[in-house]
Amino acid sequence: MKNLIPLVLICISYNTFSQDFKSHEIKRLNALGLELEFNTKMDKTQILDFKTILEKERKRRKKKTTGILLTAIGLLSTSSGILILSGKSEKGQGTAIKGTAGGIILAAGILSAGLSIPFFKSAKKKRMERNKLIEQLELKK
């Protein structure tokens, strides 16, 4: 039993700490314009540089996707709020509730669209950091 636990831990962490690149990582690096020459002489700093570039790209894509999602939700909410507020108004108690609900939905939409801006800025920053790392890597060659 004592020998089984370290063996299981080694098997679990084998893929986590491997220095090889997965096929989708190679495709992503090739899409970024980096041609990889895999050989045994690739030192740890080169591997770390490639892993860092992949991490920056992953974070950039995640932030950009979140920004797009928030923008879409904001546009839908804003347009829904405007439609509710501009709808036919009848006198009575329902008019106040309808106006309040429309105003809340409109405000939520504007807030959601406004919250997407920092995500787009952060995605742009990650893209610039990634491009800077790529330039440094190409200068080393």
C-alpha positions in Angstrom: 0.0 0.0 0.0 2.9 2.4 0.8 4.3 1.9 -2.7 0.9 2.3 -4.4 0.2 5.9 -3.3 3.4 7.4 -4.8 2.9 5.4 -7.9 -0.7 6.8 -8.3 0.6 10.3 -7.7 3.3 10.0 -10.3 0.8 8.7 -12.8 -1.7 11.5 -12.1 1.0 14.2 -12.3 2.6 12.8 -15.4 0.5 14.7 -17.8 0.4 17.8 -15.6 4.1 18.4 -15.5 5.1 17.0 -18.9 7.3 19.1 -21.1 5.6 17.9 -24.3 3.1 19.9 -26.1 -0.4 18.6 -26.8 -1.6 18.6 -30.4 -4.0 21.5 -29.8 -1.2 23.5 -28.3 1.0 22.9 -31.3 -1.9 24.0 -33.6 -2.4 27.1 -31.5 1.3 28.0 -31.6 1.4 27.4 -35.4 -1.7 29.7 -35.8 0.3 32.3 -33.9 3.1 32.0 -36.5 5.5 30.1 -34.3 7.2 27.1 -36.0 8.2 24.6 -33.4 11.2 22.4 -33.9 10.9 19.6 -31.4 14.1 18.0 -30.5 15.9 16.9 -27.4 18.0 20.1 -27.4 15.0 22.3 -26.6 16.0 23.7 -23.2 13.6 24.5 -20.4 13.5 28.2 -21.0 12.2 27.7 -24.5 9.6 25.3 -23.3 8.6 27.8 -20.6 8.4 30.6 -23.1 6.1 28.6 -25.3 3.9 27.6 -22.3 3.8 31.3 -21.2 2.6 32.4 -24.7 -0.1 29.7 -24.6 -1.2 30.8 -21.2 -1.5 34.4 -22.3 -3.4 33.4 -25.3 -5.8 31.2 -23.2 -6.4 34.1 -20.8 -7.0 36.5 -23.7 -9.5 34.3 -25.3 -11.4 33.8 -22.0 -11.5 37.5 -21.3 -12.6 38.3 -24.9 -15.4 35.7 -24.7 -16.6 37.0 -21.4 -16.6 40.6 -22.9 -18.6 39.5 -25.9 -21.1 37.6 -23.7 -21.6 40.6 -21.4 -22.1 42.9 -24.4 -24.7 40.6 -26.0 -26.6 40.3 -22.7 -26.4 44.1 -22.3 -27.7 44.7 -25.8 -30.6 42.3 -25.3 -31.5 43.7 -21.9 -31.3 47.3 -23.1 -33.5 46.6 -26.1 -36.0 44.6 -23.9 -36.1 47.5 -21.4 -36.7 50.0 -24.2 -39.5 47.8 -25.7 -41.2 47.5 -22.4 -41.0 51.2 -21.6 -42.2 52.2 -25.1 -45.1 49.7 -25.1 -48.7 50.8 -25.0 -49.6 52.2 -21.6 -53.0 51.7 -20.1 -54.1 53.6 -17.0 -54.0 51.7 -13.8 -51.8 49.9 -11.4 -50.0 47.7 -14.0 -48.5 50.8 -15.7 -46.3 51.6 -12.7 -45.1 48.0 -12.4 -44.5 47.9 -16.1 -42.5 51.2 -16.0 -40.5 50.0 -13.0 -39.7 46.6 -14.6 -38.7 48.3 -17.9 -36.5 50.7 -16.1 -34.7 48.0 -14.1 -34.2 45.9 -17.2 -32.9 48.9 -19.1 -30.5 49.8 -16.3 -29.3 46.2 -16.0 -28.6 46.1 -19.7 -26.6 49.4 -19.7 -24.7 48.1 -16.6 -23.9 44.8 -18.3 -22.7 46.5 -21.5 -20.6 48.8 -19.4 -19.0 45.9 -17.5 -17.9 44.4 -20.7 -15.4 47.2 -21.4 -12.8 46.2 -18.8 -12.9 42.6 -20.2 -12.1 43.9 -23.7 -9.3 46.1 -22.4 -7.8 43.2 -20.4 -8.0 41.0 -23.5 -6.2 43.6 -25.5 -3.5 43.9 -22.8 -3.0 40.1 -22.8 -2.8 40.2 -26.6 -0.1 42.8 -26.5 1.8 40.9 -23.8 1.6 37.7 -25.9 2.8 39.6 -29.0 5.7 41.0 -27.0 6.7 37.5 -25.8 6.5 36.3 -29.4 8.8 39.1 -30.6 11.3 38.4 -27.8 11.3 34.7 -28.7 11.9 35.5 -32.4 14.8 37.8 -31.5 16.4 35.0 -29.6 16.6 32.8 -32.7 
